[in-house]
Amino acid sequence: MLERFGVTEETWREGAKKDKNFMESESPLFVGRAVAAFAGDPAILERSGQLLSSWELGREYRFTDADGRRPDWGAIKIDFSSIRRSCCSF
């Protein structure tokens, strides 16, 4: 993702110049914290078959990303204007 936006870990915020949604990105560390928190839940089997997002788990288990943010794609209005439409519209 960093390569696609032409940024590095140090300059990742520059990616927002190309797509403002990029500011809501989470790091691999955040996703890893989601996995670790969920794996450590003693009631994990009760949630078998559920589809869970890292941002939902962040809310529930209260962990943050490396910079202290809690990225939450479920709480923002996504701007799809920069995404090209496919060849066929329905």
OpenMM code with the backbone's topology and positions (N, CA, C; nanometers):
from openmm import Vec3, app, unit

residues = "MET LEU GLU ARG PHE GLY VAL THR GLU GLU THR TRP ARG GLU GLY ALA LYS LYS ASP LYS ASN PHE MET GLU SER GLU SER PRO LEU PHE VAL GLY ARG ALA VAL ALA ALA PHE ALA GLY ASP PRO ALA ILE LEU GLU ARG SER GLY GLN LEU LEU SER SER TRP GLU LEU GLY ARG GLU TYR ARG PHE THR ASP ALA ASP GLY ARG ARG PRO ASP TRP GLY ALA ILE LYS ILE ASP PHE SER SER ILE ARG ARG SER CYS CYS SER PHE".split()
positions = [
    Vec3(0.0819, -0.1173, 0.0000),
    Vec3(0.0000, 0.0000, 0.0000),
    Vec3(0.0875, 0.1253, 0.0000),
    Vec3(0.1912, 0.1237, 0.0810),
    Vec3(0.2807, 0.2390, 0.0846),
    Vec3(0.3428, 0.2630, -0.0525),
    Vec3(0.3865, 0.1545, -0.1141),
    Vec3(0.4482, 0.1654, -0.2465),
    Vec3(0.3490, 0.2210, -0.3489),
    Vec3(0.2263, 0.1746, -0.3428),
    Vec3(0.1230, 0.2216, -0.4369),
    Vec3(0.1035, 0.3720, -0.4271),
    Vec3(0.1126, 0.4261, -0.3063),
    Vec3(0.0939, 0.5690, -0.2855),
    Vec3(0.2253, 0.6465, -0.2905),
    Vec3(0.3355, 0.5764, -0.3115),
    Vec3(0.4656, 0.6428, -0.3231),
    Vec3(0.5130, 0.7058, -0.1945),
    Vec3(0.4844, 0.6409, -0.0808),
    Vec3(0.5245, 0.6931, 0.0493),
    Vec3(0.6000, 0.5863, 0.1263),
    Vec3(0.6567, 0.6258, 0.2391),
    Vec3(0.7273, 0.5328, 0.3267),
    Vec3(0.6553, 0.5309, 0.4611),
    Vec3(0.7034, 0.4487, 0.5538),
    Vec3(0.6444, 0.4476, 0.6878),
    Vec3(0.6565, 0.5847, 0.7538),
    Vec3(0.7631, 0.6544, 0.7257),
    Vec3(0.7850, 0.7854, 0.7859),
    Vec3(0.6983, 0.8941, 0.7209),
    Vec3(0.6695, 0.8780, 0.5933),
    Vec3(0.5972, 0.9834, 0.5192),
    Vec3(0.4564, 0.9399, 0.4776),
    Vec3(0.3997, 0.8388, 0.5420),
    Vec3(0.2735, 0.7815, 0.4965),
    Vec3(0.1597, 0.8822, 0.4903),
    Vec3(0.1627, 0.9856, 0.5730),
    Vec3(0.0542, 1.0849, 0.5717),
    Vec3(0.0478, 1.1606, 0.4389),
    Vec3(0.1569, 1.1597, 0.3648),
    Vec3(0.1586, 1.2234, 0.2332),
    Vec3(0.0632, 1.1524, 0.1364),
    Vec3(0.0314, 1.0275, 0.1633),
    Vec3(-0.0618, 0.9524, 0.0797),
    Vec3(-0.1995, 1.0155, 0.0735),
    Vec3(-0.2339, 1.0947, 0.1737),
    Vec3(-0.3640, 1.1621, 0.1766),
    Vec3(-0.3759, 1.2678, 0.0671),
    Vec3(-0.2638, 1.3119, 0.0140),
    Vec3(-0.2695, 1.4084, -0.0963),
    Vec3(-0.3284, 1.3445, -0.2212),
    Vec3(-0.3131, 1.2122, -0.2341),
    Vec3(-0.3682, 1.1400, -0.3483),
    Vec3(-0.5085, 1.0874, -0.3188),
    Vec3(-0.5342, 1.0519, -0.1947),
    Vec3(-0.6636, 0.9955, -0.1565),
    Vec3(-0.6843, 1.0232, -0.0079),
    Vec3(-0.7810, 1.1093, 0.0249),
    Vec3(-0.7978, 1.1479, 0.1657),
    Vec3(-0.8389, 1.0303, 0.2541),
    Vec3(-0.8944, 0.9252, 0.1956),
    Vec3(-0.9287, 0.8069, 0.2737),
    Vec3(-0.8045, 0.7389, 0.3315),
    Vec3(-0.6904, 0.7630, 0.2690),
    Vec3(-0.5651, 0.7012, 0.3121),
    Vec3(-0.5323, 0.7357, 0.4574),
    Vec3(-0.5803, 0.8496, 0.5056),
    Vec3(-0.5538, 0.8910, 0.6437),
    Vec3(-0.6191, 0.7977, 0.7447),
    Vec3(-0.7146, 0.7188, 0.7019),
    Vec3(-0.7805, 0.6248, 0.7918),
    Vec3(-0.7144, 0.4874, 0.7895),
    Vec3(-0.6051, 0.4765, 0.7167),
    Vec3(-0.5361, 0.3483, 0.7053),
    Vec3(-0.4842, 0.3010, 0.8401),
    Vec3(-0.4742, 0.1702, 0.8539),
    Vec3(-0.4150, 0.1139, 0.9741),
    Vec3(-0.2851, 0.0448, 0.9364),
    Vec3(-0.1973, 0.0348, 1.0319),
    Vec3(-0.0691, -0.0304, 1.0067),
    Vec3(-0.0829, -0.1819, 1.0264),
    Vec3(0.0159, -0.2570, 0.9787),
    Vec3(0.0160, -0.4008, 1.0077),
    Vec3(0.0174, -0.4278, 1.1584),
    Vec3(0.0763, -0.3374, 1.2359),
    Vec3(0.0782, -0.3530, 1.3814),
    Vec3(-0.0638, -0.3519, 1.4367),
    Vec3(-0.1480, -0.2625, 1.3863),
    Vec3(-0.2868, -0.2539, 1.4330),
    Vec3(-0.3606, -0.3852, 1.4050),
    Vec3(-0.3424, -0.4363, 1.2847),
    Vec3(-0.4065, -0.5630, 1.2486),
    Vec3(-0.3529, -0.6753, 1.3375),
    Vec3(-0.2231, -0.6744, 1.3633),
    Vec3(-0.1643, -0.7745, 1.4521),
    Vec3(-0.2196, -0.7644, 1.5931),
    Vec3(-0.2406, -0.6425, 1.6398),
    Vec3(-0.3001, -0.6252, 1.7727),
    Vec3(-0.4440, -0.6770, 1.7751),
    Vec3(-0.5141, -0.6606, 1.6640),
    Vec3(-0.6505, -0.7138, 1.6547),
    Vec3(-0.6483, -0.8661, 1.6678),
    Vec3(-0.5585, -0.9288, 1.5945),
    Vec3(-0.5468, -1.0748, 1.5990),
    Vec3(-0.5099, -1.1204, 1.7395),
    Vec3(-0.4133, -1.0537, 1.8013),
    Vec3(-0.3684, -1.0930, 1.9351),
    Vec3(-0.4781, -1.0751, 2.0390),
    Vec3(-0.5497, -0.9635, 2.0318),
    Vec3(-0.6576, -0.9395, 2.1282),
    Vec3(-0.7677, -1.0429, 2.1134),
    Vec3(-0.8047, -1.0698, 1.9905),
    Vec3(-0.9115, -1.1660, 1.9653),
    Vec3(-0.8686, -1.3069, 2.0063),
    Vec3(-0.7455, -1.3435, 1.9741),
    Vec3(-0.6952, -1.4768, 2.0087),
    Vec3(-0.6890, -1.4969, 2.1594),
    Vec3(-0.6690, -1.3885, 2.2333),
    Vec3(-0.6607, -1.3978, 2.3784),
    Vec3(-0.7943, -1.3942, 2.4495),
    Vec3(-0.9019, -1.3796, 2.3755),
    Vec3(-1.0351, -1.3728, 2.4351),
    Vec3(-1.0800, -1.5130, 2.4738),
    Vec3(-1.1094, -1.5384, 2.6005),
    Vec3(-1.1512, -1.6725, 2.6411),
    Vec3(-1.2858, -1.7146, 2.5804),
    Vec3(-1.3636, -1.6186, 2.5319),
    Vec3(-1.4940, -1.6496, 2.4717),
    Vec3(-1.4874, -1.6532, 2.3193),
    Vec3(-1.3688, -1.6732, 2.2642),
    Vec3(-1.3487, -1.6665, 2.1186),
    Vec3(-1.4387, -1.7643, 2.0417),
    Vec3(-1.4615, -1.8821, 2.0950),
    Vec3(-1.5408, -1.9818, 2.0230),
    Vec3(-1.6873, -1.9404, 2.0075),
    Vec3(-1.7347, -1.8530, 2.0933),
    Vec3(-1.8718, -1.8041, 2.0824),
    Vec3(-1.8913, -1.7182, 1.9576),
    Vec3(-1.7826, -1.6749, 1.8993),
    Vec3(-1.7906, -1.5869, 1.7823),
    Vec3(-1.7522, -1.6589, 1.6534),
    Vec3(-1.7469, -1.7886, 1.6585),
    Vec3(-1.7143, -1.8677, 1.5391),
    Vec3(-1.8105, -1.8335, 1.4261),
    Vec3(-1.7557, -1.8194, 1.3075),
    Vec3(-1.8360, -1.7927, 1.1889),
    Vec3(-1.8685, -1.6472, 1.1664),
    Vec3(-1.8274, -1.5603, 1.2552),
    Vec3(-1.8545, -1.4176, 1.2394),
    Vec3(-1.7467, -1.3513, 1.1553),
    Vec3(-1.7844, -1.2489, 1.0845),
    Vec3(-1.6907, -1.1662, 1.0094),
    Vec3(-1.6611, -1.0442, 1.0948),
    Vec3(-1.5356, -1.0247, 1.1290),
    Vec3(-1.4965, -0.9153, 1.2181),
    Vec3(-1.3941, -0.8259, 1.1495),
    Vec3(-1.3988, -0.6993, 1.1801),
    Vec3(-1.3016, -0.6048, 1.1243),
    Vec3(-1.2044, -0.5612, 1.2332),
    Vec3(-1.0891, -0.5141, 1.1898),
    Vec3(-0.9899, -0.4674, 1.2866),
    Vec3(-1.0432, -0.3474, 1.3644),
    Vec3(-1.1198, -0.2605, 1.2983),
    Vec3(-1.1707, -0.1431, 1.3689),
    Vec3(-1.2765, -0.1822, 1.4727),
    Vec3(-1.3577, -0.2831, 1.4441),
    Vec3(-1.4548, -0.3293, 1.5446),
    Vec3(-1.3822, -0.3874, 1.6654),
    Vec3(-1.2789, -0.4664, 1.6381),
    Vec3(-1.2018, -0.5251, 1.7471),
    Vec3(-1.1276, -0.4183, 1.8254),
    Vec3(-1.0798, -0.3132, 1.7565),
    Vec3(-1.0143, -0.2019, 1.8247),
    Vec3(-1.1074, -0.1338, 1.9230),
    Vec3(-1.2321, -0.1141, 1.8796),
    Vec3(-1.3322, -0.0547, 1.9696),
    Vec3(-1.3563, -0.1454, 2.0900),
    Vec3(-1.3769, -0.2733, 2.0622),
    Vec3(-1.4130, -0.3677, 2.1676),
    Vec3(-1.3003, -0.3916, 2.2671),
    Vec3(-1.1783, -0.4145, 2.2166),
    Vec3(-1.0662, -0.4480, 2.3038),
    Vec3(-0.9805, -0.3266, 2.3403),
    Vec3(-1.0137, -0.2108, 2.2845),
    Vec3(-0.9525, -0.0819, 2.3196),
    Vec3(-0.8012, -0.0754, 2.2966),
    Vec3(-0.7544, -0.1294, 2.1846),
    Vec3(-0.6132, -0.1150, 2.1491),
    Vec3(-0.6008, -0.0056, 2.0430),
    Vec3(-0.4800, 0.0436, 2.0256),
    Vec3(-0.4547, 0.1518, 1.9306),
    Vec3(-0.3444, 0.1114, 1.8336),
    Vec3(-0.3262, 0.1944, 1.7327),
    Vec3(-0.2186, 0.1756, 1.6369),
    Vec3(-0.0896, 0.2317, 1.6962),
    Vec3(0.0189, 0.2174, 1.6250),
    Vec3(0.1500, 0.2606, 1.6734),
    Vec3(0.1533, 0.4090, 1.7084),
    Vec3(0.0746, 0.4906, 1.6362),
    Vec3(0.0753, 0.6347, 1.6614),
    Vec3(-0.0316, 0.6781, 1.7618),
    Vec3(-0.0979, 0.5824, 1.8254),
    Vec3(-0.1980, 0.6144, 1.9268),
    Vec3(-0.3397, 0.6309, 1.8736),
    Vec3(-0.3544, 0.6314, 1.7402),
    Vec3(-0.4885, 0.6436, 1.6819),
    Vec3(-0.5602, 0.5097, 1.6875),
    Vec3(-0.6909, 0.5155, 1.6709),
    Vec3(-0.7697, 0.3941, 1.6561),
    Vec3(-0.8438, 0.4068, 1.5235),
    Vec3(-0.7808, 0.3660, 1.4120),
    Vec3(-0.8467, 0.3754, 1.2820),
    Vec3(-0.9816, 0.3036, 1.2854),
    Vec3(-1.0819, 0.3672, 1.2266),
    Vec3(-1.2168, 0.3113, 1.2356),
    Vec3(-1.2930, 0.3378, 1.1062),
    Vec3(-1.2746, 0.2510, 1.0086),
    Vec3(-1.3421, 0.2651, 0.8800),
    Vec3(-1.4932, 0.2572, 0.8937),
    Vec3(-1.5410, 0.1945, 0.9988),
    Vec3(-1.6844, 0.1831, 1.0185),
    Vec3(-1.7488, 0.3111, 1.0679),
    Vec3(-1.6682, 0.4072, 1.1121),
    Vec3(-1.7223, 0.5302, 1.1698),
    Vec3(-1.7059, 0.6516, 1.0782),
    Vec3(-1.6466, 0.6336, 0.9611),
    Vec3(-1.6252, 0.7490, 0.8730),
    Vec3(-1.7100, 0.7388, 0.7475),
    Vec3(-1.7293, 0.8508, 0.6849),
    Vec3(-1.7965, 0.8536, 0.5552),
    Vec3(-1.6858, 0.8413, 0.4503),
    Vec3(-1.6877, 0.7333, 0.3757),
    Vec3(-1.5821, 0.7072, 0.2784),
    Vec3(-1.6093, 0.7856, 0.1504),
    Vec3(-1.5060, 0.8493, 0.0997),
    Vec3(-1.5144, 0.9237, -0.0259),
    Vec3(-1.4722, 0.8309, -0.1393),
    Vec3(-1.5688, 0.7886, -0.2195),
    Vec3(-1.5413, 0.6969, -0.3299),
    Vec3(-1.5116, 0.7706, -0.4605),
    Vec3(-1.5024, 0.9027, -0.4581),
    Vec3(-1.4866, 0.9793, -0.5819),
    Vec3(-1.3554, 0.9517, -0.6540),
    Vec3(-1.2534, 0.9056, -0.5830),
    Vec3(-1.1243, 0.8813, -0.6483),
    Vec3(-1.1152, 0.7411, -0.7084),
    Vec3(-1.2164, 0.6612, -0.6885),
    Vec3(-1.2157, 0.5239, -0.7384),
    Vec3(-1.2822, 0.5195, -0.8754),
    Vec3(-1.2086, 0.4658, -0.9723),
    Vec3(-1.2634, 0.4548, -1.1073),
    Vec3(-1.3715, 0.3492, -1.1106),
    Vec3(-1.4759, 0.3779, -1.1828),
    Vec3(-1.5856, 0.2817, -1.1988),
    Vec3(-1.5454, 0.1751, -1.2991),
    Vec3(-1.6074, 0.0606, -1.2883),
    Vec3(-1.5802, -0.0468, -1.3839),
    Vec3(-1.6423, -0.0113, -1.5182),
    Vec3(-1.6178, -0.0939, -1.6155),
    Vec3(-1.6644, -0.0664, -1.7504),
    Vec3(-1.8166, -0.0608, -1.7614),
    Vec3(-1.8824, -0.1313, -1.6731),
    Vec3(-2.0285, -0.1423, -1.6862),
    Vec3(-2.0971, -0.0845, -1.5625),
    Vec3(-2.1926, -0.0002, -1.5825),
    Vec3(-2.2679, 0.0496, -1.4677),
    Vec3(-2.4068, -0.0121, -1.4693),
    Vec3(-2.4561, -0.0354, -1.3529),
    Vec3(-2.5858, -0.1013, -1.3398),
    Vec3(-2.6872, -0.0086, -1.2792),
] * unit.nanometer
topology = app.Topology()
chain = topology.addChain("A")
for resn in residues:
    res = topology.addResidue(resn, chain)
    for name in ("N", "CA", "C"):
        topology.addAtom(name, app.Element.getBySymbol(name[0]), res)
